[in-house]
Amino acid sequence: MTDLGTLRAGNAGTSFVSGVSADGVFVVGRTATNDIGSDRAFLWEEGNGMTDLGTLRSDGLGVSHAVDLSANGDVVVGMSASDDPGSRAFRWTAVGGMQALETLRTIAPTDSTTAIAYAVTADGSVIVGQDVNDFNEQRAVRWSDTYGVEDLGTLTSDNRGDSTAYDISDDGRTIVGAAQADDGRMHAFIYRTTMQDLANVALSLGAIVEDDAIAVAAQQDTVGALIGEGFLVGAGRNGFSISGNLLSTGSDNGEGIGSGTARSGLLSYGYGVSDQVTLGATIGIFGNSLGTDAIDADNGYGASLWAEFSQGGLDRTGWQGSAALAWGQQDATITRGLGFTNVTRATGDIDLDTRVVHASLGFGVQSGTWLLTPSVGLTHFRTERSGYAEAGSDTLASYDKLTMDRTTLTLALEGETRVSEVGRLSLGAGIEHDLSADRARVSGTSDVPGLAAFGFNSGIDRNDTRGFVSVGYRHDINANSVVSFDLDVGQAQLGSGVQTGMRVGYQMRF
């Protein structure tokens, strides 16, 4: 440790350091003078010792503090007493000496008080600190030769109150400080082209994880419809079906999960390799309203390959089995910053891709007029949300790719009975249980101070076990064609909202 000394005779008094040049050669601060004891700004240079930088007063008296300096030590900034009441921010150079920086005051410039320059860029061209405006508010300011003095504002909705800029990045791009918000308290801010609440910016990065969780759950439900389109047609016969599906999830105010809907249109073709087995494929197009304003999804598309088995053929008695592979894809735009005050919105383009593997086994038993079929099914989902980089905001982040897996066991009992010569009624109930289900986690990098790398986990409650009931009606147009209507009601994957699914379809064999 080296004692830098003071400006008083005999090295008496105190001194404080507040800044150092990039190479460590120059140091600035304040110390007691050798004559009147007032604190004075100093510049200390290795080999030359301490230099009194003076004050802005015409008589050379008064207090001054040096707070920061440029990378090479050529420019020093701080505050000083002046001939006006109060203090003024200053800029000092070896050639020009100490010069007062412009003030925000226009009504009574002589009353400018507690102005101070806290920081300067590496090249000395831009200075930030605090000044007083015509309303006697202390305001964060930026000084530059290009724009003079600029009031950076506050975080209040009416732009009133106090703020202070404490530091600026070496390149002058980022300013940080504290500003009054609508709650009356001082909040940390970050400023590039506009003032943002730093805490809310950080929170908005983490909030995206909840939007991802909602989007993944919605797409898994939508693509899952592709695995339920199988049917039997009989040996050597063909068949096709067309259906429209609507899936609606009710709002969950307690969890903050908004209501969402998914619509899909599906077209299926099947060929009977025997009376017991039909192989087929389904293609579909779907659109989602994802229950979160942050994600604006385009229409998606998907396809599946499936196989249906029935020991009793079209009677659906005895052992029953099905298997399917499905895939669905959807593009979307994701927006960060919605719902946060003093946060500029940032957007990115994402791709959602879901793959599904499904198998089920059941046994059909005729009991009186009812065909009862208990069944067990196992379904595995894998959804990937592509990585993306944001645009459109002062503060930007890049998000890593997100992959979420879910494996679900389904136990169900369905009963079907004829209610007329051409009509059949079906009733069903069951439970789904997630044997494993990944929680959404987002990670990435950002240019937000303190969050160069980040990771956040979803906090939305998951329902690992979900009950459901169903009712359906089949109407035979003739021996080879039928129209159907199905309604399912159950619990959603996320939150406590009720999820309702409706399906209208037409099937024909030929």
Salt bridges, closest charged atoms under 4 A:
ASP39 OD2 - ARG30 NH1 2.68
ASP39 OD2 - HIS65 NE2 3.85
ASP52 OD2 - ARG40 NH2 3.66
ASP59 OD2 - ARG57 NH2 2.71
ASP84 OD2 - ARG88 NH1 3.25
GLU137 OE1 - ARG139 NH1 2.78
GLU137 OE2 - ARG160 NE 2.85
GLU150 OE2 - ARG142 NE 2.91
ASP151 OD1 - ARG139 NE 3.53
ASP183 OD2 - HIS187 NE2 2.88
ASP197 OD2 - HIS187 ND1 2.65
ASP212 OD2 - ARG385 NH2 2.99
GLU229 OE2 - ARG503 NE 3.11
GLU308 OE1 - ARG316 NH2 3.46
ASP353 OD1 - ARG355 NH1 2.58
GLU384 OE1 - LYS401 NZ 3.34
GLU390 OE2 - ARG336 NE 2.79
ASP405 OD1 - HIS380 NE2 3.57
ASP405 OD1 - ARG382 NE 2.70
GLU416 OE2 - ARG424 NH1 3.68
GLU432 OE1 - ARG466 NE 3.25
ASP434 OD1 - ARG406 NH1 3.44
ASP434 OD2 - ARG462 NH2 2.70
ASP434 OD2 - ARG466 NH1 2.82
ASP447 OD2 - ARG173 NH2 3.42
ASP447 OD1 - ARG192 NH1 3.32
ASP464 OD1 - ARG462 NE 3.69
ASP476 OD2 - ARG418 NH2 3.33
ASP476 OD1 - ARG424 NH2 3.09
ASP486 OD1 - ARG474 NH1 3.10
ASP486 OD2 - ARG503 NH1 3.91
